[in-house]
Amino acid sequence: MFFSQAGARPRMWEASPSEHKKWVEVFKACDEENKGYLSREDFKVAVVMLFGYKPSKIEADAVMSSVDPNTSGILLKEFLDIVRKKKEAQLYRNEIRHIFTAFDRHYRGYLTLEDFKKAFRQVAPKLSERIILEVFRRSHRNEKPVHRNEE
């Protein structure tokens, strides 16, 4: 069951050959002038095509600042790496959301102490109640209750 890896970071994920092919096709479609790279605007269009949202200025700035200054944009290899990382993060967020929803049995959008206790009994039955209480308290001390990630 997925509970056993609730706290684990995602493993390296590899795209299927058909997904990889799609990414290459998107790169080529967005590189309309066959420059061999994607400009900032080309990159934004590619993200819309693959992920369904327009990247923020901050995201675009971060990507463009990581580009080799000797090139004028994002090369195919860099683009594929960026897309793979975005896909991994997307899958990880979906997994976390799925786990949260499994523990939020009353569909409230937050976890109560009782929800927390039930969840930990399932994933770590030998964990002491003192530790569970401490984790719960820490999540509330910073006024950041354990909520579902709303996007």
N, C-alpha and C positions, 0 to 999 in steps of 0.2 A: 504494500500500500504506500501511497505517496508520503505518509506521515513520517516515515523513517528518515527522510532527507529534508525535513522541514527547514532546518537551519543551514543546510549546505548551499554553497554558492554553485551556480550552474557549471557543469563540466563543459569543456570545449565542445562546441556544437559544429557540425559540418553540414553544409547545405547539400541537398540531393543534387544529382546532375541536372535535373530539369530546373530546379530553383537557381542553381548557378548559371545555367544558360539564360534564364529570364533576366538575371541581374546584368549579364553581359549585354543582352539585347537592349535593356533600359539604358545602360551606359551609351551604347552606340546611338540609340534614338535621341538621347539628350545631347550628344556631341554632333549636332546637326552639320557643322562645318568640317567634320572629320579632322579636328585639331589634334586628337589623341589625348585630350584631357577634358575635364568638365570645369567650366567657370563656376563662379559662385551661383549665378542664376541657373545654370544647367543643373548644378547639384540640387538646388531647391526643387526643380521640376522632377528630378529623379526620385527624390524622397516622397514627393506627392504621389508619383506613380507607384512606388513600392509600398509605402506605409500609410498613404491616405491623409497626410497632413503636411502643411507647409512649415518647414523648420523656422524657428525663431531666429532673430538677428544674432542672439547669443550662441545658438547652436551652429549657425553658419559661420560666425566668427571663429569659433573653436575649431571647426573643421578646416577652414581656410588657413588658420594660423599654424596648423600642423603640416601643411603642404610644403614640400621642398621649395625653397625660394628660387631655385634654378629653373623651375617649371612654372608655367602660367596658371596651373590649376591642378585638379585631382586626376592622377593617372588611373588607369583601369585597375591595377593591382591595389592601389590605395583605396579606391572606391569599393572594391570587393571586400576588403578588410573592414572598412567602415560599416558596410551593409551587414556583414556577418556579425559584428559586435552589436549593432542595433537589433538584429534579429535575436541574438542571445539574450539581450536585456529585455526584450519584449516577451520572450518565452519565460524568463525568470519572473517578471512581474505577473504574468498570467498564472504561473504556478503558485506564487505567494497569494494572489487573489483567490485562487481555488482553495487553498488551504484555509485562508481566513474565512471564506464562506462556509466551509465545512464546520468550523468551530463556532460561527455565529448562527447558532441553531434557531434563534428567534428572529433573524433577519432585521436586527436593529441597526447595523452599521458600526457597531463597536462591541468589544468584548468586556463582559463583567468579570469580576473575580471568580465567580462560579464557572463561567465559560473557560477561563484560564485554567482553573483546576482540572476540569474535565479534559481539556485539550492535553495538558501535561500528563495526566493519568494515562492517556492513550499513547502518547509518543515517548514518554519517559516515566514509566510506572514506579521506578525506584527513586526518583528525584524527591528530595524532602519537601514538605509543605513550606518550610521556612524559605527555601530557595525560590519556590514558586511565588510566594508572597513578596519577596524582595524584587523579583523581576517585574511583577505587577506594579509594585510601588514605584520603581524606577521609571516605568513607562508613563506613570501619571505625575511624577515629581516635576518633570520638565514640561508639564502641561501638554504632553504629546501622547494622548491615549492611543492604544493600538487600534487604529482605524483602517478600514479598507482604503486602498489608494484610489481616490477618485480622479479620473482623467477627463 
